[in-house]
Structure formats: structure tokens, C-alpha cells
Amino acid sequence: MSQEPIQYAADLIRSARHLVILTGAGVSKESGVPTFREAMDGLWARYDPQQLATPHAFRANPQLVWEWYEWRRGLVSESMPNAGHMALALLEQLHPGDVLTVTQNVDDLHERAGSQDIVHLHGNIARNKCLDNCQGEPTLIENLDPTDQSVPPRCPYCGGMVRPDVVWFGETLPVHAINRAIEASQLCDVMLVVGTSGLVNPAAQLPMLAAQNGASIIEVNPDTTPITPLAKVKLTGASGELLPQVITALEG
Ligand code: OAD
């Protein structure tokens, strides 16, 4: 790579007709939302996913799991989009081609930054659904009964338990979300991969799929990941610092 990496990334993005932005927990870290796999402060370093993020865990100890998600909801609602989210929203606005953001994050920080076209592969932590999807998959519960003191609350349709609308280990991803992500990954000419460890499938396979179909991969991450060898450009560092520089280079 002869060019300076930021400029090279901007040039690749500028030339893309179809751009996919794939994000993971790292993009929200500078907003104060913890990542999962970082050694010191990742959630999975402090908590056991088998006790908190599986359907079995929820059925075994619904109160514990519900309260853990309530804690995470609190973190998300107190957080604000950071400069990385803002840069990605601006990129969607500025770019003449089509731009799709595919996120593994269950927060709404891309939406709050202004991104419009977003696929949430792993659900949305702010939403709830019936554990048994009694009215069909998914049975979203828009309004919980304010007088219901149960933890977790009760489904207004069947009286069963309400759970967060997120994807747990061992569950399949929402079909429309993964299908749209796969189609866009096959079609894109550039994929910008930001803040993901690239360890959780099927999301981790999307950059591979894009590269196999001829797309250039740009990775933004302070660490090396399984995606790094695929990347034409690696921007090593925090997305909140580097993505605004990419926007400046694009505008220049
Ligand atoms: P991980 O916690 O596995 O990885 C976070 C990545 O962000 C790491 O590669 C970090 O190096 C990187 N990172 C840290 N700070 C960053 C920063 N400021 N800017 C850019 N990158 C930074 O999170 P995910 O890859 O998103 O699934 O994890 C994938 C899935 O595993 C999650 O969606 C979640 C989890 O279990 C479910 O809950 C279903």
C-alpha cells in the first residue's frame, strides 16, 4: 500500500457504488457501551454468557437475565452517539452510491446519529417480545402494563414471560435481516468493517463473502482480527478518532 491509509480508505469509499458498513461493539465503546470480548472490560470477561444470553439461561433464571438486560438498557439510554457513529451517518448522507449499515449492536446509536438504512442482525435491546411468540414470530410487545409488578413482566396476550428482543446464543438471526445483509455483502464493492472481533457467525462471514465477490475490505479496529488478512486497508485505532478523518479526506 503506497498511499497513506486514511486517504486510501477515502479513495476506495469514494469509488464505491454499493457500500456496506458492518459494525460491532467497538463502534459504541467510546459512547460508554461495553464491548463483549475485550480482556479487561468486555462483558464476557465479567459475566458468563451461558448464564445470561441463552434461552436456557432465561428459562432457568428469568429474573437475573431480565435485570441484567435492564442494566444494559440503562447504559444504552444514558449514552450518546460518538464521533464514529456521527461520521458513519454523514458518510451515508454524503455518499452518492447506496450505503447500508449492518450492525451486530443492539443499541440504537446509529439511528440516533442519523443513519437511515440499518439492519440489526442481533435485534434491538429497547424492544420486548413474548418468550413464546404467542402471536407469531416475533410477538413484539410495544407497551408493557405499568401496573404489572412481575419480573420479567407478563405478556399481555398469553400471560407468559416477556423477554428482550435480542438474539441469544443458540438462536437464529431474524431472517429478513440476515438475508438483506448477505445480499448487500455479495453486491457491495466496498465493505467498511468497524469495531468487531469477527468471531461470531454468521456476521463474521459477511466480510469473507464480500471479499470473495470482489469487494475491497477496509477495517477500523485497534486490534488484529480474523478480518485483518482480508483487508485492503487497515486503520488501526479507535473509530471515534479515525472515521472523522476518513470523512475529512473524502471531503478534501
Ligand atoms: P467484541 O466485543 O467481540 O469485539 C469488539 C471489537 O471492537 C474488538 O475487536 C475490539 O478490538 C474493537 N474495539 C475496541 N474499541 C474500539 C474502538 N474504540 N473503535 C473501534 N474498534 C474498537 O464485539 P462484537 O464483534 O460486536 O452478540 O461481538 C459480536 C457479538 O458477540 C455481539 O453482537 C454479541 C456478542 O456475543 C450477541 O449478543 C448475540
Boltz pocket constraint, residues with backbone or C-beta under 6 A from the ligand:
constraints:
  - pocket:
      binder: B
      contacts: [[A, 23], [A, 24], [A, 25], [A, 26], [A, 27], [A, 29], [A, 30], [A, 35], [A, 36], [A, 37], [A, 38], [A, 42], [A, 53], [A, 104], [A, 105], [A, 122], [A, 167], [A, 168], [A, 169], [A, 194], [A, 195], [A, 196], [A, 197], [A, 198], [A, 199], [A, 200], [A, 220], [A, 221], [A, 222], [A, 223], [A, 224], [A, 225], [A, 237], [A, 238], [A, 239], [A, 240]]
      max_distance: 6.0
